[in-house]
């Protein structure tokens, strides 16, 4: 009988501690929502408020991983969340006054992305001009051994420094019947 009682007590204690973890996890979510921060940024902010300095990403990540997978909230985060929720319940919560603004991540477009967008726009322009300058009539014939795209072929000859073949330089009248 004592074996079952000990098992029941251990199970009950475990469920009670997990209920406490769930309660703390809910407090983290509510506090993050009240400050308009992500949960990770809330951990960073709470660390700074408790210890007086910013922690490394690695240190925060270790605590945050325990929170995410096991609902283990460190004491410094728990204390900070209680403070935030108390201020919120008293209608005295001002995120800017607390300093939460500096922990909000602003998604800036990196310079690499801008460069990518410029290159993509240039390539799209080249394809568009290529389509516009390629004759598509039924009597238009490509040069022998070519791709059929005049724009690309002309640029290829230009880059190689070779003269254009006669089939590209001859002028065909438009809308005239084939001979």
LINBELVEN-V293500 format. One record per residue. RES is the residue in one letter. PSI is psi as a letter, one per 20 degrees, with the letter a starting at -180 (NA if undefined). OMEGA is omega in whole degrees, -180 to 180 (NA if undefined). NEAR is the number of other ideal C-beta (glycine too) atoms within 10 Angstrom. Layout:
RES	PSI	OMEGA	NEAR
RES	PSI	OMEGA	NEAR
This chain:
X	h	-179	5
X	h	178	6
X	g	180	7
X	h	-180	8
X	g	180	9
X	h	178	10
X	g	180	10
X	g	-180	10
X	g	180	10
X	g	179	10
X	g	179	10
X	g	179	10
X	g	179	10
X	g	-180	10
X	h	178	10
X	g	179	10
X	h	178	12
X	h	175	13
X	h	177	11
X	g	178	14
X	g	178	16
X	g	178	11
X	g	178	12
X	h	179	20
X	h	177	19
X	h	178	13
X	h	178	18
X	g	-179	22
X	g	-179	13
X	g	-180	14
X	g	178	25
X	g	179	20
X	h	-180	13
X	h	-180	18
X	i	-176	25
X	l	178	12
X	q	169	22
X	r	-179	13
X	h	179	16
X	g	178	18
X	h	175	18
X	g	177	25
X	g	179	26
X	g	-179	20
X	g	-180	25
X	h	178	28
X	g	180	21
X	g	-180	17
X	h	-176	16
X	g	-173	15
X	i	178	11
X	j	178	7
X	q	178	7
X	q	178	14
X	r	176	18
X	q	179	9
X	h	-178	11
X	g	-179	7
X	g	179	14
X	h	-178	18
X	h	179	14
X	g	179	13
X	h	-178	19
X	h	178	19
X	g	177	11
X	h	178	14
X	g	-176	21
X	g	-173	13
X	h	-175	8
X	j	-179	11
X	k	177	18
X	o	-178	16
X	p	179	24
X	q	-177	19
X	h	-178	10
X	h	176	17
X	g	180	25
X	g	180	17
X	g	-179	14
X	g	180	25
X	g	178	24
X	g	179	13
X	g	-180	15
X	g	-178	27
X	h	176	15
X	g	178	11
X	h	-180	17
X	g	-179	15
X	h	178	10
X	j	-177	8
X	k	179	6
X	j	-178	9
X	o	175	18
X	o	-175	9
X	h	-180	17
X	h	179	9
X	h	177	10
X	h	-178	16
X	k	-178	12
X	h	-177	20
X	h	-178	13
X	i	179	11
X	i	176	21
X	p	179	13
X	p	175	10
X	p	-179	5
X	o	177	5
X	q	177	7
X	o	179	8
X	q	-180	9
X	h	179	8
X	h	179	8
X	h	177	10
X	g	179	10
X	g	178	10
X	g	180	11
X	h	179	11
X	g	180	10
X	g	179	10
X	g	179	10
X	g	178	10
X	g	179	10
X	h	178	10
X	h	178	10
X	g	178	10
X	g	179	13
X	g	180	12
X	g	179	10
X	h	178	11
X	g	180	15
X	g	-179	11
X	h	-175	8
X	i	179	12
X	o	178	16
X	p	-176	12
X	j	-180	7
X	r	-178	10
X	h	-179	6
X	i	179	12
X	p	179	13
X	q	177	12
X	r	174	15
X	q	177	14
X	q	180	7
X	l	178	6
X	r	-179	14
X	i	-178	12
X	i	179	13
X	o	-176	15
X	g	-177	19
X	g	-179	16
X	g	-179	16
X	g	-179	19
X	g	178	14
X	h	178	13
X	g	178	13
X	h	179	14
X	g	-179	11
X	h	180	8
X	i	-180	8
X	j	-180	6
X	q	176	9
X	q	179	10
X	q	176	13
X	q	-176	14
X	h	-179	8
X	h	177	14
X	h	-176	14
X	h	179	8
X	p	-178	7
X	p	177	5
X	p	177	13
X	q	179	6
X	q	178	9
X	k	175	6
X	q	-179	8
X	q	179	6
X	q	-178	9
X	NA	NA	5
